[in-house]
Amino acid sequence: MNKNIVIIGAGITGLATAHWLKKDGYNVTIIESNYEVGGSMVTEQENGYLIDFGPNSGLETSPLIKILVEDLNLSDQFIYGNKAGNKRYILRDDNLHVLPTSLKDFLSTKLFSVKAKLRLGLEPFIGRSKDGYGQSISEFVTRRLGSEFLDYAINPFVAGVYAGDPDKLSVKSAFPKLYRLEELYGGLIKGTIKGARKRKKSGEESKQSAAMFSFKDGMVTLPKAIHAEFGDNILLNSRVTSVDKKNDKYQITYEHNGSQSTLVADLIISTTPSYITANIFNNFDSGLCSHLNKIYYPPVMVLYLGYDKKDIGQPLDGFGYLIPSKEKKKYLGALWSSVIFDNRAPEDKASFTLFFC
């Protein structure tokens, strides 16, 4: 095959892509502007605490994840989340309510009113929208499930995943699988049932049932292992300044320690944020670059806290909790970090990760 591929960005997307391409026989070079690989995957250890400032876990939604772990000889580092971390809580009226995961739990929960529960029963009888791609998350969910379900089920997860506003996010872009359930099956409940049968045949798991995983030394273990696999084929502290195409080849110009260098590739894969991608590829399509520059990235701050277990009045028996915007709080939610995985805090301590937007 012997094709040369350049990947811009050594976050987990770029690194995992590079691994699979190399496994298929391609020659891969990765260019990264930072001094370290991993992107948002940052792990630090301090005073007996293990702190993941970016993603704290992954979901084993595909058999490919375990294959990747085995390829990188990380099986001894690979760990699953504790069962105590399976519960998700939602804050409503200053009380934590377990997010129901079964019909029985949904019928008995106080998170939703009787009116909201009855409204959900109408979902299979609601037809497809004519708006298609143009629907916001709010429009889609309110039409299919009702406003209360939007406020106390979807809104907090939109905030937790995107730190975004469901009125402004496209359902097709932000929740493509949810959108596809209506597109393919005509409804969410019907699609969930039929989709489960399809996943069973393929060996895949839905995000709701997939096992949560991490590594003994934190999530940064994964990008570091891929870095070791590629060695000098990852160019760190190297910022791509421009990309040009000549004679069916791409010329990538980058800066490293104040000097410029050029690579030639048959194919380029960019995994950088849209505003960086726009600057790199401005010679190709000015209209696309203008669009990319308009994509908003909400700032999210992380606060990591440790407390003595004896001082905590709330039972710690879940993943954490999310806060709907209607609750008018100053933060988006919190992870109960030391509950989810072992050895994240000293024996007599509990650790928490709070997210602010």
C-alpha positions as CSV (number, residue, x, y, z in Angstrom):
1,M,0.0,0.0,0.0
2,N,2.8,2.4,1.1
3,K,0.6,5.5,1.1
4,N,1.8,8.4,3.3
5,I,-0.8,9.9,5.5
6,V,-0.4,12.9,7.7
7,I,-2.7,13.4,10.7
8,I,-2.9,16.9,12.2
9,G,-3.6,16.7,15.9
10,A,-2.5,14.1,18.5
11,G,-5.6,14.0,20.6
12,I,-7.2,10.6,21.1
13,T,-9.1,10.9,17.8
14,G,-5.9,11.5,15.8
15,L,-4.0,8.9,17.7
16,A,-6.6,6.1,17.5
17,T,-7.0,6.8,13.8
18,A,-3.3,6.6,13.3
19,H,-3.1,3.3,15.1
20,W,-5.8,1.6,12.9
21,L,-4.2,3.1,9.7
22,K,-0.8,1.8,10.7
23,K,-2.3,-1.6,11.4
24,D,-3.7,-1.6,7.8
25,G,-0.3,-0.9,6.4
26,Y,-0.2,2.8,5.9
27,N,2.8,5.1,6.7
28,V,1.5,7.6,9.2
29,T,3.0,10.8,10.6
30,I,1.2,12.9,13.3
31,I,1.8,16.6,13.8
32,E,0.9,18.1,17.2
33,S,1.4,21.7,18.3
34,N,1.6,20.8,22.0
35,Y,4.6,19.3,23.9
36,E,2.5,16.2,24.8
37,V,0.0,14.0,23.2
38,G,-3.5,13.4,24.4
39,G,-5.3,16.7,23.8
40,S,-8.0,17.0,26.4
41,M,-6.9,13.8,28.1
42,V,-4.8,15.1,31.0
43,T,-4.1,13.1,34.1
44,E,-2.2,14.3,37.2
45,Q,-1.5,12.6,40.6
46,E,-1.1,14.7,43.7
47,N,-1.2,13.9,47.5
48,G,-2.8,10.5,46.8
49,Y,-5.4,11.8,44.4
50,L,-5.6,10.8,40.7
51,I,-7.1,13.6,38.7
52,D,-8.5,13.4,35.2
53,F,-9.0,16.9,34.1
54,G,-10.5,15.9,30.7
55,P,-12.5,12.7,30.1
56,N,-12.5,10.5,33.2
57,S,-13.8,7.4,31.4
58,G,-14.9,5.8,28.2
59,L,-17.7,3.5,27.2
60,E,-17.1,0.1,25.7
61,T,-19.6,0.4,22.9
62,S,-17.6,-1.6,20.4
63,P,-15.4,-4.8,20.5
64,L,-12.7,-2.6,18.8
65,I,-12.0,-0.9,22.1
66,K,-10.8,-4.1,23.7
67,I,-8.8,-4.9,20.5
68,L,-7.1,-1.5,20.7
69,V,-6.2,-2.1,24.4
70,E,-4.8,-5.5,23.6
71,D,-2.8,-4.1,20.6
72,L,-1.2,-1.6,23.0
73,N,-0.5,-4.2,25.7
74,L,-2.7,-2.3,28.2
75,S,-4.8,-5.2,29.4
76,D,-3.1,-5.0,32.9
77,Q,-4.0,-1.3,33.1
78,F,-7.5,-1.6,31.8
79,I,-10.2,-1.4,34.5
80,Y,-14.0,-1.2,34.6
81,G,-16.0,1.2,36.6
82,N,-17.5,0.1,39.9
83,K,-21.1,-0.9,39.9
84,A,-21.8,1.7,42.5
85,G,-21.1,4.3,39.8
86,N,-23.9,3.1,37.5
87,K,-26.6,5.4,39.0
88,R,-27.0,8.8,37.4
89,Y,-28.7,11.5,39.4
90,I,-30.6,14.6,38.2
91,L,-31.1,17.6,40.5
92,R,-34.7,18.9,40.8
93,D,-36.0,21.2,43.4
94,D,-32.7,20.9,45.3
95,N,-33.2,17.1,45.6
96,L,-31.2,14.4,43.8
97,H,-33.3,11.9,41.8
98,V,-32.0,8.7,40.2
99,L,-32.4,8.8,36.5
100,P,-34.7,5.9,35.7
101,T,-33.3,3.2,33.4
102,S,-36.3,0.8,33.3
103,L,-40.0,1.1,32.8
104,K,-40.6,0.2,36.4
105,D,-38.2,2.9,37.7
106,F,-39.7,5.4,35.3
107,L,-43.2,4.8,36.5
108,S,-42.2,5.2,40.2
109,T,-39.7,8.1,39.9
110,K,-40.5,11.6,41.3
111,L,-38.2,13.2,38.8
112,F,-41.1,13.4,36.3
113,S,-44.7,14.4,37.0
114,V,-47.7,12.1,36.2
115,K,-48.5,14.4,33.2
116,A,-45.0,14.0,31.8
117,K,-45.2,10.2,32.1
118,L,-48.5,10.1,30.3
119,R,-47.1,12.4,27.6
120,L,-44.3,10.0,27.0
121,G,-46.8,7.3,26.2
122,L,-47.9,9.2,23.2
123,E,-44.5,9.1,21.5
124,P,-45.1,6.0,19.3
125,F,-48.1,7.8,17.7
126,I,-46.2,10.9,16.7
127,G,-45.1,11.1,13.1
128,R,-41.9,12.3,11.5
129,S,-41.1,16.0,11.2
130,K,-40.9,17.7,7.9
131,D,-38.1,20.0,9.1
132,G,-35.5,17.3,8.9
133,Y,-31.9,18.6,9.5
134,G,-33.1,22.0,10.6
135,Q,-34.6,20.9,14.0
136,S,-33.0,22.0,17.2
137,I,-32.7,19.5,20.1
138,S,-35.4,21.4,21.9
139,E,-37.8,21.2,18.9
140,F,-37.2,17.6,18.4
141,V,-37.5,16.4,22.0
142,T,-40.5,18.7,22.8
143,R,-42.4,17.4,19.8
144,R,-41.7,13.7,20.5
145,L,-41.5,13.6,24.3
146,G,-42.8,16.8,25.8
147,S,-41.3,19.9,27.5
148,E,-40.8,18.4,30.9
149,F,-38.7,15.5,29.5
150,L,-36.6,18.1,27.7
151,D,-36.1,20.1,30.9
152,Y,-35.2,17.3,33.2
153,A,-33.7,14.5,31.0
154,I,-32.3,16.0,27.8
155,N,-31.2,19.5,28.9
156,P,-28.9,18.4,31.7
157,F,-27.2,15.9,29.4
158,V,-26.8,18.5,26.7
159,A,-25.1,20.7,29.3
160,G,-23.0,17.8,30.5
161,V,-21.8,16.7,27.1
162,Y,-21.6,20.0,25.1
163,A,-22.0,22.7,27.8
164,G,-24.5,24.0,25.2
165,D,-28.0,25.2,24.7
166,P,-30.5,22.7,23.3
167,D,-32.4,25.6,21.6
168,K,-29.2,26.3,19.5
169,L,-27.9,22.8,18.8
170,S,-29.0,20.7,15.8
171,V,-30.4,17.4,16.9
172,K,-29.0,15.7,13.8
173,S,-25.5,17.0,14.6
174,A,-25.4,16.8,18.4
175,F,-27.5,13.6,18.8
176,P,-27.3,11.8,15.4
177,K,-28.4,8.4,16.8
178,L,-31.5,9.9,18.4
179,Y,-32.3,11.6,15.1
180,R,-31.8,8.4,13.1
181,L,-34.2,6.5,15.3
182,E,-37.0,8.7,14.0
183,E,-35.6,8.7,10.5
184,L,-35.2,4.9,10.2
185,Y,-38.0,3.6,12.5
186,G,-40.5,6.4,12.8
187,G,-40.1,6.9,16.5
188,L,-37.8,6.7,19.5
189,I,-39.4,3.9,21.5
190,K,-39.9,1.7,18.4
191,G,-36.4,2.5,17.2
192,T,-34.8,1.7,20.6
193,I,-36.4,-1.8,20.6
194,K,-35.5,-2.5,17.0
195,G,-32.0,-0.9,17.3
196,A,-31.2,-3.2,20.3
197,R,-31.8,-6.2,18.1
198,K,-29.5,-4.9,15.4
199,R,-26.7,-4.1,17.9
200,K,-27.0,-7.6,19.4
201,K,-26.3,-9.1,16.0
202,S,-23.3,-6.8,15.5
203,G,-21.8,-7.2,18.9
204,E,-22.1,-3.5,19.7
205,E,-23.6,-2.0,22.9
206,S,-25.7,1.1,23.3
207,K,-24.2,3.9,25.4
208,Q,-26.9,3.2,28.1
209,S,-25.8,-0.4,28.6
210,A,-22.1,-0.2,27.6
211,A,-19.5,-0.8,30.4
212,M,-17.6,2.2,31.6
213,F,-13.8,1.8,31.6
214,S,-10.6,3.7,32.4
215,F,-7.0,2.8,33.3
216,K,-5.3,2.3,36.6
217,D,-3.1,5.4,36.0
218,G,-5.9,7.5,34.4
219,M,-7.2,8.1,30.9
220,V,-3.9,9.6,29.7
221,T,-2.5,6.0,29.7
222,L,-4.2,5.4,26.3
223,P,-2.6,8.3,24.3
224,K,0.7,7.7,26.0
225,A,0.7,4.1,24.8
226,I,-0.1,5.1,21.2
227,H,2.7,7.7,21.4
228,A,5.1,5.0,22.4
229,E,4.0,2.9,19.4
230,F,4.7,5.7,16.9
231,G,7.8,7.2,18.5
232,D,9.5,9.8,16.3
233,N,6.6,9.6,13.8
234,I,4.8,12.0,16.1
235,L,6.1,15.5,15.7
236,L,5.5,17.4,18.9
237,N,5.7,21.2,19.4
238,S,5.1,21.5,15.6
239,R,2.4,23.8,14.4
240,V,1.0,23.4,10.9
241,T,0.8,26.8,9.1
242,S,-0.5,25.8,5.7
243,V,-1.5,23.0,3.4
244,D,-1.3,23.1,-0.4
245,K,-2.0,20.5,-3.1
246,K,0.3,20.0,-6.0
247,N,0.2,17.1,-8.5
248,D,-2.2,15.0,-6.4
249,K,0.0,15.4,-3.4
250,Y,-0.4,17.5,-0.3
251,Q,2.4,19.7,1.0
252,I,2.1,20.4,4.7
253,T,4.2,23.3,6.1
254,Y,4.8,23.4,9.8
255,E,6.9,25.3,12.3
256,H,9.1,23.6,14.9
257,N,11.4,25.5,17.2
258,G,11.3,28.6,15.0
259,S,12.1,26.9,11.7
260,Q,9.9,25.8,8.9
261,S,9.7,22.3,7.4
262,T,7.5,20.6,4.8
263,L,6.0,17.1,4.6
264,V,4.5,15.5,1.5
265,A,1.4,13.2,1.9
266,D,-1.0,11.3,-0.2
267,L,-3.8,12.0,2.3
268,I,-4.4,14.4,5.2
269,I,-6.7,13.9,8.2
270,S,-7.3,16.9,10.4
271,T,-8.6,16.3,14.0
272,T,-8.0,19.8,15.2
273,P,-10.8,22.2,16.5
274,S,-12.7,23.9,13.7
275,Y,-11.1,27.4,14.2
276,I,-7.7,25.9,13.8
277,T,-8.7,23.7,10.8
278,A,-10.1,26.9,9.1
279,N,-6.7,28.6,9.3
280,I,-4.8,25.6,8.0
281,F,-7.0,24.9,5.0
282,N,-7.9,28.5,4.0
283,N,-6.3,28.0,0.6
284,F,-8.9,25.3,-0.3
285,D,-12.4,26.7,0.4
286,S,-12.8,30.2,1.9
287,G,-16.6,29.6,2.3
288,L,-16.0,26.5,4.4
289,C,-13.3,28.2,6.5
290,S,-15.7,31.1,7.2
291,H,-18.3,28.6,8.4
292,L,-15.8,26.8,10.6
293,N,-14.7,30.0,12.2
294,K,-18.3,30.6,13.3
295,I,-18.6,27.4,15.3
296,Y,-18.8,28.3,19.0
297,Y,-16.7,26.4,21.6
298,P,-18.2,27.0,25.1
299,P,-15.5,27.4,27.8
300,V,-15.8,24.8,30.6
301,M,-13.8,25.0,33.8
302,V,-13.1,22.0,36.1
303,L,-12.8,22.1,39.8
304,Y,-11.5,19.1,41.6
305,L,-12.3,18.7,45.3
306,G,-11.3,16.2,48.0
307,Y,-13.2,15.8,51.4
308,D,-13.0,13.5,54.4
309,K,-15.6,10.8,54.0
310,K,-16.8,11.4,57.5
311,D,-17.9,14.9,56.6
312,I,-20.1,13.9,53.7
313,G,-23.8,13.6,54.5
314,Q,-25.0,12.3,51.1
315,P,-24.6,8.6,50.3
316,L,-22.1,8.3,47.5
317,D,-23.7,5.6,45.4
318,G,-23.5,6.8,41.8
319,F,-21.7,8.4,38.9
320,G,-22.6,11.9,40.0
321,Y,-25.4,14.3,39.1
322,L,-26.3,16.8,36.4
323,I,-28.2,20.0,36.9
324,P,-30.9,21.2,34.5
325,S,-30.7,24.9,33.5
326,K,-34.1,25.5,35.1
327,E,-32.6,24.8,38.5
328,K,-30.6,28.1,38.2
329,K,-27.3,26.8,39.7
330,K,-23.8,28.1,39.0
331,Y,-22.4,24.9,37.7
332,L,-23.4,22.1,35.4
333,G,-23.0,19.1,37.6
334,A,-20.5,16.9,39.5
335,L,-18.8,13.6,39.1
336,W,-18.2,11.4,42.2
337,S,-14.8,10.5,41.0
338,S,-13.6,8.3,43.8
339,V,-16.8,6.2,43.5
340,I,-16.5,5.5,39.8
341,F,-13.0,4.0,39.9
342,D,-10.8,2.7,42.7
343,N,-7.6,4.4,43.8
344,R,-8.7,7.9,42.8
345,A,-8.4,9.2,46.3
346,P,-6.8,8.3,49.7
347,E,-8.7,5.6,51.6
348,D,-10.4,8.0,54.0
349,K,-11.2,10.6,51.4
350,A,-13.7,11.2,48.6
351,S,-13.1,13.2,45.5
352,F,-15.4,15.2,43.2
353,T,-15.1,16.8,39.8
354,L,-17.3,19.9,39.3
355,F,-17.9,21.5,35.9
356,F,-18.5,25.2,35.4
357,C,-19.5,27.0,32.2
